[in-house]
Amino acid sequence: MLRRKSSAAGPPAQAVEFLMKLSSQSSSGQNMVTAHGPGWIEIAGHRYQRSLRLTPDGIDAAWGPNPGEALSESHLASLAAFTGHVVLLGTGLRQRFPPPQLLRALVEAGLAPEIMDTGAACRTYNLLLAEGRAVVAALIIE
């Protein structure tokens, strides 16, 4: 459900914030993205405002670049440990493909990350989680 936040007078067009409410239900106690919007992601009712790595049973809130920082090879190399998983890379408000040298560790581990904007990565993560798939999502929050 898309919902527009507004005031009685109505904000200027550039100040309108959209949020995506995904689900209020958790899948067997696993981490599910329940909503997201510009600058934040909500997982099981808790809001995060910095990049993070998400698996069905864990959240690494220290993963990834802070807002304004660049994605580095070490950020992506940490995903190489998730062999056997579908690896999703949410690149912020829009899809951006990282330079090939940043993906080297993943390719050497036999992983091919699915690269998409963070909103799409959140939705895809939830679908794969509901299917019982092994999935890791590296989500950049701008």
N, C-alpha and C positions, 0 to 999 in steps of 0.2 A: 504494500500500500504506500503510495506516495502521499505525503502530507505537506502542505505549505504552512510554514509558520508565519503569522502576520499579526499586526496590531490593529486596533480599531481604525486608526487613520490610514493604515496600509503603508508598508515600507516602500522605499524607492525600489525599482526593479532590480538593481544590482545588489541590494541588501537581502533579497529573498533567499531563505535557506530551505533546501529540500532535504528530507531525510527518508530513508528507506527502512520501513519496519518489515523485518523478514519473518520472524517467528518468535513467539513467546514460550515455545515448548522446547525442552532439551531432549535430545535423543539419547536415552539410556544413561543420563548423567554425564554425557560427553559435552565438550565445549562446542557450543553452537553460536554463530553470529546471530544476534537478535535484532540488531539495527546498525545502520551506519549513516554517516553524513560527512560533509566537508570538515576535516580536522579531527574526526573521531570514529571509533568503532565500538560497538557495545557487544560484549560476549556474556551470555547468561546474566544479563542485567547489570554488568559492571562496565563502565565507560573507560576506554583507553584513548589517550590523545598523543601517543607516539607510536612509531613503527613497532611491530611485534611479529613473532613467529607463533603459529597456532597449529596444534595437533589435536586429535580427539581427546587426548588425556592430559594435555599440558599447554601452558601459555608461557612463552619467553618474552616478557615485556621489555627486556634489555636488548633484544635483537634489532638490528637494522639502524638506518640513519635517523637522526633527529630531524625535525623539520628544517629545511635549508641546507642540510648536509648531503653530500653525494653518496650514492650507493658504492660500496667498495668490493673488491675481490674477496676480502675476508668475510663480509656479510653473506655472500653467496656460497663461499666454501663451507660455511657451517651447515649448509643444507645437504652437503654430500653424504652425511651420515645417515640420511633417510632413504637408503636404497630399498626398493620394493614399494615405495610410496609414490603417489601422484604428487608432483611438486608444483604448486601454484605460486606465481610471483605477481602480486598486485603492485603496480608501479605508481600509484597515486591517483590523481583525478583523471588522468588519461593514460592510455597505453603507451609505454616507452620501452623500446628494446635496448637492453644494456649492451655495451660494447662486447664483442666476442671474448676478449681476454678475461672479462669478469666471470664468464660462464665456464671457463676452463675446468675448474675442479668438478663441476657438475657433470660435464661431458665425460671427463675421465672416470667418474663413478658410474657411468652408464645412465645418467639421468638427463631427461630433456624437459626442462621446466615449461609449463604453460604460462605464457606471459600475457597479462591483461590488466585493465585498470583495476584498482582496488575494489570498487563496488562489484564488478563482475567476478573477481576472485572470491569475495565473500559469498556471493550467491552460489558459485560453483562448488566452493568448499562445503556449504550446507547440503547441496545435492549429493555430493560424494559421501559425506558423512552419513546421510540418511540411507544410502545404499550399502553401508558397512565397509566402504573402501578405506584402505590405508592412505591418508592424505596429510600433507603438510602445506600450510599456507604461510608465505612470507608476505606480510602486508605493510606497505609503505603508507604512512599517514602524512598528508600534507596539510 
